[in-house]
């Protein structure tokens, strides 16, 4: 192992621990090769298979987005890829392994070449189902109180 590799490993270890402690999964999308890489942590959160998969220009993941959210998520992804540097979105996802619907938050950065073309995406995914259910319950209670 070279000194550079050892240094990179030393930096990655604390980052890996922080991602794990925060309950996040990570992903990468290499736009040039059109390959989406799902980490084992993201696979555990989303029910998707871990590892590399054809991205199909991002469309490979669209089938997992809840139908009521799909159009907005796709439109936002296209807008972000066209001119954004970062992205963040919350939507419902259908887990392919058991069919459960969960709420996820995705966020990350878009890498660009010298001409401004998107070349890759690196991001995180977080299961926010419990928070969204709590928010919905709180809103429902507030609505009921307003009607008294």
C-alpha positions in Angstrom: 0.0 0.0 0.0 1.4 3.4 -1.0 1.4 6.4 1.3 -1.4 8.0 -0.8 -3.6 4.9 -0.5 -3.0 4.7 3.2 -4.0 8.3 3.6 -7.1 7.8 1.5 -8.1 4.8 3.6 -7.5 6.7 6.9 -9.8 9.5 5.6 -12.5 7.1 4.4 -12.8 5.1 7.7 -14.2 8.0 9.8 -16.5 9.0 6.9 -17.8 5.4 6.7 -18.5 5.3 10.4 -20.3 8.7 10.2 -22.5 7.5 7.4 -23.3 4.3 9.2 -24.1 6.1 12.5 -26.4 8.5 10.7 -28.4 5.6 9.2 -27.6 6.6 5.6 -26.9 4.6 2.5 -24.8 5.9 -0.4 -24.9 5.7 -4.1 -23.0 6.7 -7.2 -24.2 7.2 -10.8 -21.5 7.3 -13.4 -23.2 9.1 -16.3 -20.5 8.3 -18.8 -20.8 4.6 -18.3 -24.5 4.9 -17.3 -24.0 2.7 -14.3 -25.7 3.1 -10.9 -23.9 1.7 -7.9 -25.9 0.9 -4.8 -24.0 0.5 -1.5 -24.9 -2.3 0.9 -26.3 0.3 3.3 -28.6 1.7 0.6 -29.7 -1.8 -0.4 -30.7 -2.4 3.3 -32.7 0.8 3.4 -34.4 0.5 0.0 -34.7 -3.2 -0.6 -32.8 -2.8 -3.9 -30.0 -5.1 -4.9 -26.6 -3.9 -3.9 -23.8 -3.4 -6.4 -23.7 -2.1 -10.0 -26.7 -1.9 -12.3 -27.4 -0.3 -15.7 -28.8 3.2 -15.0 -30.7 3.5 -18.3 -30.2 7.3 -18.1 -31.7 7.2 -14.6 -34.9 5.4 -15.7 -33.8 2.1 -14.0 -34.8 3.6 -10.7 -38.1 5.2 -11.8 -40.0 1.9 -11.4 -39.3 2.1 -7.6 -40.8 5.6 -7.2 -44.4 5.7 -6.0 -46.7 6.5 -9.0 -48.1 9.6 -7.3 -44.6 11.0 -6.9 -42.9 9.7 -10.0 -43.6 12.6 -12.4 -42.3 15.3 -10.0 -39.2 13.3 -9.0 -38.3 12.7 -12.7 -38.8 16.4 -13.6 -36.7 17.5 -10.6 -33.9 15.1 -11.6 -33.9 16.4 -15.1 -33.7 20.0 -14.0 -30.9 19.2 -11.5 -28.9 17.4 -14.1 -29.3 20.2 -16.6 -28.0 23.0 -14.3 -27.7 22.0 -10.7 -24.7 21.4 -8.5 -26.5 19.7 -5.7 -29.9 18.0 -5.2 -32.3 17.0 -2.4 -35.7 15.4 -2.6 -38.2 13.4 -0.6 -40.5 10.9 -2.1 -42.2 7.6 -1.5 -40.4 4.5 -2.8 -41.8 1.0 -3.3 -39.3 -1.5 -2.0 -38.8 -4.2 -4.7 -38.0 -6.9 -2.2 -41.3 -6.8 -0.2 -43.5 -4.2 -1.8 -43.6 -1.9 1.2 -43.9 1.8 0.7 -41.3 3.9 2.5 -40.4 7.6 2.4 -36.9 8.4 1.5 -34.8 11.5 1.3 -32.0 11.6 -1.3 -29.3 14.3 -1.4 -26.0 14.7 -3.1 -23.8 16.5 -5.6 -23.5 16.5 -9.3 -20.0 16.4 -10.8 -19.5 18.4 -14.0 -16.7 18.5 -16.6 -15.0 21.7 -17.8 -17.8 22.3 -20.2 -20.4 22.1 -17.5 -21.8 18.7 -18.6 -22.9 16.4 -15.8 -20.5 13.4 -15.5 -21.6 11.8 -12.3 -23.7 11.9 -9.2 -22.8 11.0 -5.6 -25.4 10.9 -2.9 -27.0 9.5 0.1 -30.4 8.0 0.9 -32.2 8.0 4.2 -35.4 6.3 5.3 -37.6 9.1 6.7 -40.8 7.1 6.9 -41.1 7.5 10.7 -40.6 11.3 10.5 -43.2 11.6 7.7 -45.7 9.5 9.5 -45.2 11.7 12.7 -45.6 14.8 10.6 -48.8 13.5 9.0 -50.2 12.6 12.4 -49.3 16.0 13.8 -51.0 17.7 10.9 -54.1 15.6 11.3 -54.3 16.5 15.0 -53.9 20.2 14.2 -56.7 19.9 11.6 -59.0 18.2 14.2 -58.2 20.9 16.8 -58.9 23.7 14.3 -62.4 22.2 13.7 -63.4 22.2 17.4 
